Amino acid sequence: MTDRAFQNLVQNNLDTMGKIAFSVGQPGHPLDAAEFTAFAQNTLGAMINQADTAVLKRLVFEGHIMVLGQLRELVTDPNAAASRKLLLNANIE
């Protein structure tokens, strides 16, 4: 992900995987292509490129997976589930 795209995420306050997971679509459901495209354009700005869009799509997918995993953990072992916050790292590739 380019530094400019990363900065756009931070400026949009999308600095945790949880926020990214719920920023577009709903965990457990396929992403709507038109909804994701609009989200990517709004989030990444006018200079959007295909590589940054692909990274953003993967971040959303992985955010959805993490949320679903945490929910599964809450159901199967409520005592082990601790609140976790994963911050984005500037070295996202």
mmCIF file of the C-alpha atoms, coordinates in Angstrom:
data_MODEL
# 
_entry.id   MODEL 
# 
loop_
_atom_site.group_PDB 
_atom_site.id 
_atom_site.type_symbol 
_atom_site.label_atom_id 
_atom_site.label_alt_id 
_atom_site.label_comp_id 
_atom_site.label_asym_id 
_atom_site.label_entity_id 
_atom_site.label_seq_id 
_atom_site.pdbx_PDB_ins_code 
_atom_site.Cartn_x 
_atom_site.Cartn_y 
_atom_site.Cartn_z 
_atom_site.occupancy 
_atom_site.B_iso_or_equiv 
_atom_site.pdbx_formal_charge 
_atom_site.auth_seq_id 
_atom_site.auth_comp_id 
_atom_site.auth_asym_id 
_atom_site.auth_atom_id 
_atom_site.pdbx_PDB_model_num 
ATOM 1  C CA . MET A 1 1  ? 0.000   0.000   0.000  1.00 0.00 ? 1  MET A CA 1 
ATOM 2  C CA . THR A 1 2  ? 1.369   3.395   -0.888 1.00 0.00 ? 2  THR A CA 1 
ATOM 3  C CA . ASP A 1 3  ? 2.088   5.842   1.896  1.00 0.00 ? 3  ASP A CA 1 
ATOM 4  C CA . ARG A 1 4  ? -0.555  8.199   0.487  1.00 0.00 ? 4  ARG A CA 1 
ATOM 5  C CA . ALA A 1 5  ? -3.220  5.474   0.660  1.00 0.00 ? 5  ALA A CA 1 
ATOM 6  C CA . PHE A 1 6  ? -2.165  4.559   4.198  1.00 0.00 ? 6  PHE A CA 1 
ATOM 7  C CA . GLN A 1 7  ? -2.420  8.209   5.252  1.00 0.00 ? 7  GLN A CA 1 
ATOM 8  C CA . ASN A 1 8  ? -5.924  8.362   3.748  1.00 0.00 ? 8  ASN A CA 1 
ATOM 9  C CA . LEU A 1 9  ? -6.923  5.401   5.936  1.00 0.00 ? 9  LEU A CA 1 
ATOM 10 C CA . VAL A 1 10 ? -5.561  7.155   9.020  1.00 0.00 ? 10 VAL A CA 1 
ATOM 11 C CA . GLN A 1 11 ? -7.249  10.447  8.091  1.00 0.00 ? 11 GLN A CA 1 
ATOM 12 C CA . ASN A 1 12 ? -10.538 8.557   7.778  1.00 0.00 ? 12 ASN A CA 1 
ATOM 13 C CA . ASN A 1 13 ? -9.933  7.147   11.281 1.00 0.00 ? 13 ASN A CA 1 
ATOM 14 C CA . LEU A 1 14 ? -9.694  3.582   9.917  1.00 0.00 ? 14 LEU A CA 1 
ATOM 15 C CA . ASP A 1 15 ? -6.815  2.676   12.226 1.00 0.00 ? 15 ASP A CA 1 
ATOM 16 C CA . THR A 1 16 ? -7.972  -0.712  13.547 1.00 0.00 ? 16 THR A CA 1 
ATOM 17 C CA . MET A 1 17 ? -8.992  -3.917  11.844 1.00 0.00 ? 17 MET A CA 1 
ATOM 18 C CA . GLY A 1 18 ? -12.339 -3.731  13.649 1.00 0.00 ? 18 GLY A CA 1 
ATOM 19 C CA . LYS A 1 19 ? -13.089 -0.342  12.131 1.00 0.00 ? 19 LYS A CA 1 
ATOM 20 C CA . ILE A 1 20 ? -12.070 -1.565  8.693  1.00 0.00 ? 20 ILE A CA 1 
ATOM 21 C CA . ALA A 1 21 ? -14.216 -4.695  9.103  1.00 0.00 ? 21 ALA A CA 1 
ATOM 22 C CA . PHE A 1 22 ? -17.357 -2.648  9.677  1.00 0.00 ? 22 PHE A CA 1 
ATOM 23 C CA . SER A 1 23 ? -16.538 0.181   7.270  1.00 0.00 ? 23 SER A CA 1 
ATOM 24 C CA . VAL A 1 24 ? -17.993 -1.613  4.259  1.00 0.00 ? 24 VAL A CA 1 
ATOM 25 C CA . GLY A 1 25 ? -20.189 -4.662  3.999  1.00 0.00 ? 25 GLY A CA 1 
ATOM 26 C CA . GLN A 1 26 ? -20.914 -6.930  6.909  1.00 0.00 ? 26 GLN A CA 1 
ATOM 27 C CA . PRO A 1 27 ? -18.669 -9.697  8.232  1.00 0.00 ? 27 PRO A CA 1 
ATOM 28 C CA . GLY A 1 28 ? -19.864 -13.071 6.987  1.00 0.00 ? 28 GLY A CA 1 
ATOM 29 C CA . HIS A 1 29 ? -21.449 -11.693 3.823  1.00 0.00 ? 29 HIS A CA 1 
ATOM 30 C CA . PRO A 1 30 ? -19.878 -11.238 0.380  1.00 0.00 ? 30 PRO A CA 1 
ATOM 31 C CA . LEU A 1 31 ? -18.780 -7.703  -0.448 1.00 0.00 ? 31 LEU A CA 1 
ATOM 32 C CA . ASP A 1 32 ? -21.007 -5.899  -2.916 1.00 0.00 ? 32 ASP A CA 1 
ATOM 33 C CA . ALA A 1 33 ? -18.722 -4.786  -5.767 1.00 0.00 ? 33 ALA A CA 1 
ATOM 34 C CA . ALA A 1 34 ? -20.387 -1.396  -6.264 1.00 0.00 ? 34 ALA A CA 1 
ATOM 35 C CA . GLU A 1 35 ? -20.436 -0.676  -2.528 1.00 0.00 ? 35 GLU A CA 1 
ATOM 36 C CA . PHE A 1 36 ? -16.758 -1.594  -2.192 1.00 0.00 ? 36 PHE A CA 1 
ATOM 37 C CA . THR A 1 37 ? -15.790 0.516   -5.228 1.00 0.00 ? 37 THR A CA 1 
ATOM 38 C CA . ALA A 1 38 ? -17.545 3.572   -3.784 1.00 0.00 ? 38 ALA A CA 1 
ATOM 39 C CA . PHE A 1 39 ? -15.930 2.948   -0.382 1.00 0.00 ? 39 PHE A CA 1 
ATOM 40 C CA . ALA A 1 40 ? -12.466 2.599   -1.944 1.00 0.00 ? 40 ALA A CA 1 
ATOM 41 C CA . GLN A 1 41 ? -12.859 5.785   -3.979 1.00 0.00 ? 41 GLN A CA 1 
ATOM 42 C CA . ASN A 1 42 ? -14.058 7.736   -0.941 1.00 0.00 ? 42 ASN A CA 1 
ATOM 43 C CA . THR A 1 43 ? -11.362 6.326   1.323  1.00 0.00 ? 43 THR A CA 1 
ATOM 44 C CA . LEU A 1 44 ? -8.342  6.318   -0.970 1.00 0.00 ? 44 LEU A CA 1 
ATOM 45 C CA . GLY A 1 45 ? -9.137  9.554   -2.781 1.00 0.00 ? 45 GLY A CA 1 
ATOM 46 C CA . ALA A 1 46 ? -8.943  10.729  -6.354 1.00 0.00 ? 46 ALA A CA 1 
ATOM 47 C CA . MET A 1 47 ? -5.514  9.227   -7.041 1.00 0.00 ? 47 MET A CA 1 
ATOM 48 C CA . ILE A 1 48 ? -6.748  5.685   -6.376 1.00 0.00 ? 48 ILE A CA 1 
ATOM 49 C CA . ASN A 1 49 ? -4.799  2.899   -8.074 1.00 0.00 ? 49 ASN A CA 1 
ATOM 50 C CA . GLN A 1 50 ? -5.423  -0.796  -8.574 1.00 0.00 ? 50 GLN A CA 1 
ATOM 51 C CA . ALA A 1 51 ? -2.710  -1.962  -6.174 1.00 0.00 ? 51 ALA A CA 1 
ATOM 52 C CA . ASP A 1 52 ? -4.002  0.144   -3.275 1.00 0.00 ? 52 ASP A CA 1 
ATOM 53 C CA . THR A 1 53 ? -7.548  -0.993  -4.018 1.00 0.00 ? 53 THR A CA 1 
ATOM 54 C CA . ALA A 1 54 ? -6.426  -4.627  -3.855 1.00 0.00 ? 54 ALA A CA 1 
ATOM 55 C CA . VAL A 1 55 ? -4.686  -4.067  -0.512 1.00 0.00 ? 55 VAL A CA 1 
ATOM 56 C CA . LEU A 1 56 ? -7.751  -2.312  0.875  1.00 0.00 ? 56 LEU A CA 1 
ATOM 57 C CA . LYS A 1 57 ? -9.972  -5.177  -0.254 1.00 0.00 ? 57 LYS A CA 1 
ATOM 58 C CA . ARG A 1 58 ? -7.681  -7.658  1.488  1.00 0.00 ? 58 ARG A CA 1 
ATOM 59 C CA . LEU A 1 59 ? -7.692  -5.550  4.672  1.00 0.00 ? 59 LEU A CA 1 
ATOM 60 C CA . VAL A 1 60 ? -11.501 -5.540  4.643  1.00 0.00 ? 60 VAL A CA 1 
ATOM 61 C CA . PHE A 1 61 ? -11.556 -9.313  4.040  1.00 0.00 ? 61 PHE A CA 1 
ATOM 62 C CA . GLU A 1 62 ? -9.071  -9.980  6.849  1.00 0.00 ? 62 GLU A CA 1 
ATOM 63 C CA . GLY A 1 63 ? -10.996 -7.621  9.138  1.00 0.00 ? 63 GLY A CA 1 
ATOM 64 C CA . HIS A 1 64 ? -14.158 -9.616  8.468  1.00 0.00 ? 64 HIS A CA 1 
ATOM 65 C CA . ILE A 1 65 ? -12.303 -12.875 9.215  1.00 0.00 ? 65 ILE A CA 1 
ATOM 66 C CA . MET A 1 66 ? -10.942 -11.481 12.498 1.00 0.00 ? 66 MET A CA 1 
ATOM 67 C CA . VAL A 1 67 ? -14.372 -10.292 13.642 1.00 0.00 ? 67 VAL A CA 1 
ATOM 68 C CA . LEU A 1 68 ? -15.934 -13.652 12.827 1.00 0.00 ? 68 LEU A CA 1 
ATOM 69 C CA . GLY A 1 69 ? -13.110 -15.435 14.651 1.00 0.00 ? 69 GLY A CA 1 
ATOM 70 C CA . GLN A 1 70 ? -13.574 -13.289 17.749 1.00 0.00 ? 70 GLN A CA 1 
ATOM 71 C CA . LEU A 1 71 ? -17.325 -13.908 17.709 1.00 0.00 ? 71 LEU A CA 1 
ATOM 72 C CA . ARG A 1 72 ? -16.720 -17.657 17.387 1.00 0.00 ? 72 ARG A CA 1 
ATOM 73 C CA . GLU A 1 73 ? -14.309 -17.481 20.329 1.00 0.00 ? 73 GLU A CA 1 
ATOM 74 C CA . LEU A 1 74 ? -16.875 -15.609 22.438 1.00 0.00 ? 74 LEU A CA 1 
ATOM 75 C CA . VAL A 1 75 ? -19.423 -18.339 21.767 1.00 0.00 ? 75 VAL A CA 1 
ATOM 76 C CA . THR A 1 76 ? -17.129 -21.315 22.296 1.00 0.00 ? 76 THR A CA 1 
ATOM 77 C CA . ASP A 1 77 ? -15.021 -19.973 25.200 1.00 0.00 ? 77 ASP A CA 1 
ATOM 78 C CA . PRO A 1 78 ? -16.387 -16.720 26.668 1.00 0.00 ? 78 PRO A CA 1 
ATOM 79 C CA . ASN A 1 79 ? -13.792 -16.606 29.469 1.00 0.00 ? 79 ASN A CA 1 
ATOM 80 C CA . ALA A 1 80 ? -10.811 -16.702 27.122 1.00 0.00 ? 80 ALA A CA 1 
ATOM 81 C CA . ALA A 1 81 ? -12.025 -13.889 24.901 1.00 0.00 ? 81 ALA A CA 1 
ATOM 82 C CA . ALA A 1 82 ? -10.257 -10.658 25.799 1.00 0.00 ? 82 ALA A CA 1 
ATOM 83 C CA . SER A 1 83 ? -10.775 -7.382  23.997 1.00 0.00 ? 83 SER A CA 1 
ATOM 84 C CA . ARG A 1 84 ? -8.064  -6.929  21.394 1.00 0.00 ? 84 ARG A CA 1 
ATOM 85 C CA . LYS A 1 85 ? -7.284  -3.934  19.268 1.00 0.00 ? 85 LYS A CA 1 
ATOM 86 C CA . LEU A 1 86 ? -5.010  -4.424  16.275 1.00 0.00 ? 86 LEU A CA 1 
ATOM 87 C CA . LEU A 1 87 ? -3.539  -1.216  14.967 1.00 0.00 ? 87 LEU A CA 1 
ATOM 88 C CA . LEU A 1 88 ? -2.576  -0.772  11.369 1.00 0.00 ? 88 LEU A CA 1 
ATOM 89 C CA . ASN A 1 89 ? 1.106   -0.713  10.669 1.00 0.00 ? 89 ASN A CA 1 
ATOM 90 C CA . ALA A 1 90 ? 2.739   1.588   8.139  1.00 0.00 ? 90 ALA A CA 1 
ATOM 91 C CA . ASN A 1 91 ? 4.525   -1.456  6.676  1.00 0.00 ? 91 ASN A CA 1 
ATOM 92 C CA . ILE A 1 92 ? 1.384   -3.011  5.194  1.00 0.00 ? 92 ILE A CA 1 
ATOM 93 C CA . GLU A 1 93 ? 2.165   -4.602  1.849  1.00 0.00 ? 93 GLU A CA 1 
# 
